[in-house]
Amino acid sequence: MKAGANATARRRTGVQTLPDVTISEDSEVRFLHLGTEWIQGSMLLDAPFDIELDYVQRMVAWLLFVDPDTVSKRRALQLGLGSAALTKFHFKKLRMDTTTIEINPQVLAVCRQWFKLPADSARLRVVLADAGEEIRNPAYTGQIDALQVDLYDHEAAAPVLDSPDFYADCRSVLTDDGCMTVNLFGRVASYERSLQSICAAFGDDAVWAFKPTREGNTIVLAQRTADRPTRMQLLARAEEIQSRWGLPAVKWMKIFKPAK
């Protein structure tokens, strides 16, 4: 089923009903929830443009496959705003042209009020739309260097969009050396199904994966053009990433490898 048909099916069944957005916080971290206790995003109160959650940090692993000196000249696209952690990091820290597609206007309003999301500008924009439809907008085709996909509803059981056709649409927006990272969370059967869909769209040799976090999030990376750098090359790049942007990229080398 095509991504557009996926969206149509959601509308027909009523699954598109959007949950209320709530927040909670402890002394150091503010959390975003979609009507349940599940954490859909977070922000360090003293460092609002850093990334607090391990799995969200891993969504930036596309940096391993590009020259660090080119990053600020590249374009990022997020499907799903969450607490805006990725959007803010790409815009503020990586200095990239950044677009996010979010279906729930409440999420956007809460991110602007409570999670330090800057207003739209020439280099930052949030599009209120269904990601499965908007990703097929010709304006994105072949234009995106870093695509992050984190599309879960309030039940957080499996990705809302997860078909081979959807991932083929994702692949179509990437530049030749562009990468997609996807947050996969759920049961083993759900993960394997998602991984097969990604491999069907990108090819087995283009897909990499992290080990799951303790919470059960597995980040999968897929390259538009398959490339298998050596571990030493990846380690050198990881050291540069950690030095420039403070991400724990050197530790990634112990838990990141080809998926197939």
N, C-alpha and C positions, 0 to 999 in steps of 0.2 A: 504494500500500500504506500503510495507516495506521501511525502510529508504533508502536503496540502490536504490530502484525503484524511490523514491522521487527525489534523486539526478539525476538519469537518465532522469526523466521527465523534470527537470530544464534544463539539457543540450539540450534536443530535442527542447524545446520551446524557447531557447535563453535567458531565464531568468537569466542564470548564468553570463551574462555580468557584469563585475565588475566595480563599479563606481570609479571615481577619488577621492582621499583622499585629504582633505584640512584642514587647521588649522586656528583658530582665537584665540585671547586672549584679556583679559582686564588687568588691573594692577596686578591682583592676580592669575588668572586662565587661563590656556591654554585649548582650546577645540578642539576636533577632529570631523570632519564632513565627510560624504560620499557623496559629491557632492550636498548637500542640506543644508538648514539652521538647520536641525535637529541635535541636539547634540548627538553624538554617544559615547562620553567619555570626560573626563576632567582630569586636573592635577593641583594641587596647586603648583605654581612656587617656593614657599619657603619651601614646604614640599612634594616633588615629590613621596614619597612612602606611604603617607597617602591616604585615599579615600575621595574624595571631595563630591560626589553626595550621597544624602540620599538613593536612591534606590540601589546603588552599595554597600553601607555599609550593607544594609539588605541582600545582597547576601551572607554575611558571617555569617548568623544566624545559620548555621549548628553547630557553636561553642556551641550553647546552649545544644547540645545533646551529647557532649563528655567531658571527663575529660581534663581540660586545660593542665595538666602536660603531656598528651600524644600527644599534637598537633604537636610538631616538629618532631615526629616520623611517621607522617601520610603523605599521598599522595593527592595532589590536581590536578584536571583537569578542565580546562576551555574550553568551546566550544564558540569560538568567542573572539578575542583579545581586540577589542575596543581600548581604549587608554592605555591598559595594566594595569589599576588600580588594578584589582583583581590579576592578575599574579604577579605584583610587591609586593603587600601586602602579599600574601601567601609565596612568596619566601623570601622577606626581613624581614617582621615583624613577620610572624608566623614561619619562618625558615623551611618551608616544601619543600619536593620534589614536584616540580610544572611543569606541562605540559600544553601547550595551543595548541589548534587546530584552525588554521585560514586559510581561503581560499584565502584571498587577499594579495599577496606579497607587495603591496603598503602600506597596513596597518602595516605590520611588519616593513618595512623600515622606515616609519614615526615614529613609536613607538621607534625604536632604535635611531633615530636622534633627535626627538623633545620631547619624553615623558620618557626619562631616563630608558628605558627598558634595563637591562643588557644583555650581550652576553650569548649565550647558554653555559651551563657548566654541570657538573655531576649532579647538582640538579635542573637545569632549562633548559627547551627545548621548542621551538616553532615548531610545525609541520605544514607545509603548505599542507593542504589537505581539502577535503570536509568533514565536521563534520559528516554528515549522513553516510558516508562510513567508516571513520576512527574510529568512536565509536564502530564499530563491529570488530575491530582488536582484536584477541584473547589475545594479550599482555595486554590489559586493564581489561579483565574479572575478576571480584572479587578483583580488586587491588586498587580501588579508594575510599578514605574516604570522600572527598568533591568534588562534581561535580557542576560547575556553568554553566548554559546554558543561553546565551544571543545572540540569532541569529536573527538579523534583517538586512534587506537590506536597501538601501538608502531611500525607501519610508516609512519605519517604521510603516507599517499598521498592520502587524501580524507576528508572528514568521515564519521564513523560513522553519523550521522543527518543526512539531507540531502534529504528528499522534500518536495514541496509540502504534503503532509498534516502532516508534522512541523512545518514552519514555520507552518502554520495553527494548530497547537496552541500554538506559541510566541506567536503574535499574540493568541490568546485569553486569555493570562494578563496581558496588558499593560493598564494604565490608559489612559484616553483620550489622555493626552499622554506615554505610555510609549514607550520605544525598545528595540529589540533590536540588539546588535552581535554580529557573527559573524566568527570567524577562518577565512578560507578560504586553504588552503595546498595547492599542487599544480600540476599541469599546466594549461595554458590551457583545455583542453577541460573539465577538472574544474571550474575556476572558472566558466566560462560556464554549465555545467549547474546549478551551485549558485545562481548569480545568477538564472537563470530560475525556479528553484524558489522563491526568496525573493520575486521580483516577482509570481509567481502567487499567493502567499499574501497579500502586503501591498499590491500595486498598484505599477505603475511609478513613479508620482509620489511614493511614500513612501520610496524607496530611494536611499541615498547610498553612495559608496565612496571609499576612499583609494587612492592609487597604491600598488602593491606595495612592500614593503620590499626591501632588497638580498637578503634571505634567501628572498623569495618569498611572504611573508604579505600577504594583502590583507584589510583590515578593511572589512566592509560593514555599514552601519547602516540599519535599517528602522523607520519610525515607525508606531505604531498609527493615528494620524490624520495624514495628509499635511500638511506645512507647509513652505513654501519661503521662509524669511527671506532678506533681502538679504545680500550679502557684508559690507556695513558692519555690519549687525546681528550677524552671526556673528563678525566681527572684534572687536566690542565685548565680546561674551560670551567669546570666546577670551582676551582680555586679562584679564578678571575671573577666569577659571579659572586662568590662569597665575599671577596674583597671589596667589590664595587657596590653591591646592593644588600649585603648583610643576610642573604638567604643561606640556609645550612646545606649548600649544594655539595660539599665534600662528603657529607654523610649519605647523600643520595646514592653515591657510587656503590654502596653496600646493598642497596635495596632496589636498584633500577637495572633492568636488563631487557633484551628482546623478548617479546611475548611469545614468540614461536621458535 
